[in-house]
Amino acid sequence: MSRIKQVFENLAKNQKKGLIPFITAGDPDPEMTVEMMHVLVDAGADVIELGIPFSDPMADGPVIQRASERALVKGVNLEKCVGMVKEFRLTNQHTPIVLMGYANPIERMGWKHFAEIASSAGVDGVLIVDYPPEECVEFTDELKKVGIDPIFLLAPTSTMSRIEQVAHSAQGYIYYVSLKGVTGAANLNTTNISSIIGDIREKTSTPIAVGFGIRDAKTAKAVSQTADAVVIGSAIVQLLESAPPQTGLKLLKEFLSEIRSALDA
């Protein structure tokens, strides 16, 4: 059983909701990334999404775009992201790690080689924003061969046929994009989220995580009423961007601990 599946089964058994924080690998400092991952776990993260810096993101808002730019300037690439996961695994063998990014770096490396080194490092899932299921069948097969869960996106504009297609292909969890916009947008509508999640659940038993637009404990709690997990990215990246270097990790732990408490209340 994959680590991701085990986590969601344990959450369901204990009637709890999952907390999935996102950070960009290498931001604000490549030397801090692994330490940040451990802080996220200490604060209550169930799964960690580690963003692969990319120069031309299409789904990320300005906050995560800036984080990618800072990381790229410091030389963080796909190989180094995988290396960070490998280092994290030296002391944590239980928290699932999902790499999230875009197709270009993966294709430059090669699907098979990427799958092999990611699996060896301890990566549990991969979410490639610009890979719909029908355009990455071979890539998905390579991931499954080495026990990595392929994770796909659904959105408010997804048709029923798209929902069925993703439900058939996805493993680990399905990432539902909660709004029509980029990461960090503020026009969250929890009523719409509840309705569409109901449609998704009719087609699959795979857990559903909701992200984009979740910025605080209140919205996380509201979304968790119907989702299996919440994903928080831009709010974390923005906190790290604005925090003084000496207090960033402390503020990160406090922020995520507040979200954890709200989900468990």
Sequence and secondary structure as in RCSB ss.txt:
>XXXX:A:sequence
MSRIKQVFENLAKNQKKGLIPFITAGDPDPEMTVEMMHVLVDAGADVIELGIPFSDPMADGPVIQRASERALVKG
VNLEKCVGMVKEFRLTNQHTPIVLMGYANPIERMGWKHFAEIASSAGVDGVLIVDYPPEECVEFTDELKKVGIDP
IFLLAPTSTMSRIEQVAHSAQGYIYYVSLKGVTGAANLNTTNISSIIGDIREKTSTPIAVGFGIRDAKTAKAVSQ
TADAVVIGSAIVQLLESAPPQTGLKLLKEFLSEIRSALDA
>XXXX:A:secstr
  HHHHHHHHHHHTT  EEEEEEETTSS GGGHHHHHHHHHHTT SSEEEE   SS SS  HHHHHHHHHHHHTT
  HHHHHHHHHHHTTT SSS EEEEE HHHHHHH HHHHHHHHHHHT  EEEETT  GGG HHHHHHHHHTT EE
E EE TT  HHHHHHHHHH  S EEEE SSS TT     HHHHHHHHHHHHTT  S EEEESS  SHHHHHHHHT
T SEEEE HHHHHHHHHS TTTHHHHHHHHHHHHHHHHH 
